[in-house]
Amino acid sequence: MPAALLDTDVFSFAFKRDTRAALYVPHLVGVQPCLSFQSVAELRYWALARRWGDPRRQSLDLSLARCLILSYDDATSCQWAEITHHRRRSGRPIECGDAWIAATAIRHNLPLLTHNAADYAGVAGLQVISHS
């Protein structure tokens, strides 16, 4: 089965039932949705920072269970270092979390579905699908 990596924003659209989620549904038909460990960390932080109650956290857990979570490994860290170095040298630094998400997509040769395409501009080897 083909797979695609969801940026945190695209996952969040679906989780919150935001109308923008519909933009990405066609890209997920017959596709295994994946998340980077970085996105999972961001989502869990949001739950804490926004003081979500147990029902909403359980709903998040169920939504996360539908995704394949891609963990950190040394190959991903090498990709992160290359992406971060290249973007800084080009005068366009990338946020640390975005670099991890891009590195995960490249490491696993997956397209990245994001509503923030500009965050990933100039990342060599990254296939971005965006409707922003």
N, C-alpha and C positions, 0 to 999 in steps of 0.2 A: 504494500500500500504506500502511495506517495505520502510525503509529510511536508509540513510548513511550520516555521517558527512564528509564533505570535508575539509581537511587541506587547509590552505591558498595556499600552493604551487600547489596542484592539481587543485583548482579553477583557479589559475593563468595560469596554463598550458592551460586549456580550453579557457580562456579569450584571451590569446595571440596567440592561435592556434599553440602552441608548439607541436611538434610531440609526446612528452611524454604523452600528454593527452590521446592518443589512448590506452595506457596501462591500463587506468582506466575505459574506456567506457564500457567494459563488466560487470563491477561491478555496473553500473548505469542503465542498461536496466530494466525498470519496477520499478525503485527505485526513491523515492523522494530525491533529493539532498538537504542537509541541510548545513548551515554554522553557526558557533558560532559567537556571537556578536563580539568576539575578532578578528576573521578573517575579518569581515566587517570593523572594525576600522582600521586594518592594510591596507586593500585595499584602503580605503578612504585617509589614510595618504599618501600612495604611490602616489595617484593621485595629492595630494597637493605638495609633495616633488619633484615630477618629472614634475610639472607644466603642467599637462594634460590640453588640451583645452576642450571646451564644447562638441564637438562631441565624444571624447574618454570618458569623464565622463558620458555622456548619454548612451554610449554603456555599461559602467560598471553598471549603474543603471538597464538597461534592463537585463543584465546577472544576477545581484543580485536578480531581481524580479522572476527569475526561481527557486530560492532556498527558502527553508523555513529557516528563520533566527531565531535561538534559542537564546533567551534573558537570561540575568543574573537572577538568583533567589537565595534564601538562600541555597537551596539544592546544587546548583552548587558551591557556595562559600565554603560550607563544603567539597565538593569533592576537590576543589582547595587546601584548607588548608591541607587535608590529603595527597594528591599527593606531594605537595611542601615539607611538613615535612618529608615524607618517603624518597623522593629522596635526600634531604639534609642529613638526618641521614645515608643514605647508601653511602654517599660520592660522589654522582652523582647528583648535583643540576640540576634542570630543569629551562629553561627560563620561565619567568612569563607568557608570551603569550601562550607558548606551554602547560603550566599547565592549563590555562583556556580552551584551546581547548580540552585537554584530559578530564578535568572535565565535560565539556559539553557533550562529547560523553558518558562518564560513567553515568552521570545524566539521560540521555535520552535513555540509553541502545542501543547505535548505534555503528556500526563499524566505525572506522576512516580510511579514505582513505588518505594516506600520502606518499610522496616520500622521507620523512625524518624519516624513522622508528627508527633510532638510537636515535632521540630526545625523543622518547616515550618508550624506553627500560626500563623494570622494573616497569612500571606503572600497578599496580595490577587492574584487572578487565577491562582492556582496550583491545578491539579486534582491532588489527592493520592489515590493508590490504595495502601492499606496494610492489612496483615493482622496488625499488631502488637497 
